[in-house]
């Protein structure tokens, strides 16, 4: 992978972590659809983070990449536990994990397809 893609991915990863951290710690107003939307948002955000983290090439081993991204999700939940307008939810961590695993599967599939061409 070219150095410009790696550098761009690192900048995008840093900006994404800042944006997600900000959004995860601000006050939200729940709606009737918010539970499904919230879990889908967790899934998509952590799938996205996993893919960007992989392109940034900070870590060579996928297992540790997944552990770090999941640890970030758990850290967000712990911080939310101490915010009066947020709460800790195990289902959020589960949605994060599912997003990470799905992204890992997609990355592996893309790599296998790329090699076969």
Secondary structure, DSSP 4 states (H G I P E B T S, - for coil): --HHHHHHHHHHHHHHHHHHHHHHHS-----TTHHHHHHHHHHHHHHHHHHHHHHHTS-S-HHHHHHHHHHHHHHHHHHHHTSTT----HHHHHHHHHHHHHHHHHHHHHHHHHHH-
